[in-house]
Amino acid sequence: MNGDGGSRLEAEEPEDRCPNCDGLGWVERRVPLGHPDFGELFPCRCRESAADRERMQRLQNYSGLTKGMLDRMTFETFNVRRHDINSEGQGYLQRAYLAATTFATHPEGWLLITGEHGTGKTHLAVAVVEHCIRNGLPALFTFVPDLLDHLRAAFSPNSQVQYDQLFEQVKSTPLLILDDLGAETSTPWAKEKLYQLVVHRHNSRLPTMITTYLEIDEIEAAHPRLSSRLMDTFVNWVPIGIPDYRDNRRDHPNSRRRGT
Ligand SMILES: [Zn+2]
C-alpha cells in the first residue's frame, strides 16, 4: 500500500483471500444437471464494484428481506438430497428446486409451490429473490399476513403511509413473491385485497411466485375467486408432497406461524 489508498482499499488487502472463491474471482453455482447455470462460472461477489454493491444494497432494501435471510436461504444452501426423506420426497424437492431456479433465471409466468410447512417453500422463495438481486433485478418478497396487515394499517385515516401508493407498489412490482398464502386471517377485506392484487397481476401477466400450505381444494374453498386464476395454464403448479415434514421449520424467516 502506498498510503493514498484510503480505508476502502485497505479493506481489500490481498491476504484477505475471499473465502467464497478462494481468491479465484469466479465461482460455480451448485445447481442440478440440466439447470441453465450448470457448469457455468460466475464472477464472485468479491469482484463487484462499489457501484454494483450500492445497486445490490438498493435492491436488497427493496426486496423486503434482511441480508441475513438472503445470505442464508440461497439456492446453494438448499438441500435437495435430504437423507430424512424418501426418494419420492426427494423427487418433489428436486422438481420444486428446478422450477424455482428456472423461474429465478427467467422470471416469466407464475410459479405456485404448494406443500406443508417446513418443506422448503420459503427457502426457495427467498432464493429466487436473492438470485434476482444478484442479477441486478428487483424482486419484492411479501409474507401474505404481514402484507395485509401493512395494507390495513396504511388504510387507516391516521396512517403515515399512503395506502394507494403501497398497494400500487405491490400490485405492479416487476416480480412479486406472495409467501404463505392461506396463513392470513381471512376477513372479507383481506380476501378482497388479495383478490384485487392477484387479478391485476394475472391480467397483466406479471411474474409472480406464490407459496402456500393449502391443497388445491383448500384454495378453492378458502379463495374461490382466486383459485380459477391459480389454475390457469400459465401458472406452473409444483407440489412438494413430502409426508410428515412439519417438524423442520427452522428455515422460515417469519415467526408468525400457524399453530399446527
Ligand atoms: Zn471471491
Residues whose N, C-alpha, C, O or C-beta is under 5 A from the ligand:
A	BS01	ZN	C18 N20 C21 G25 C44 R45 C46
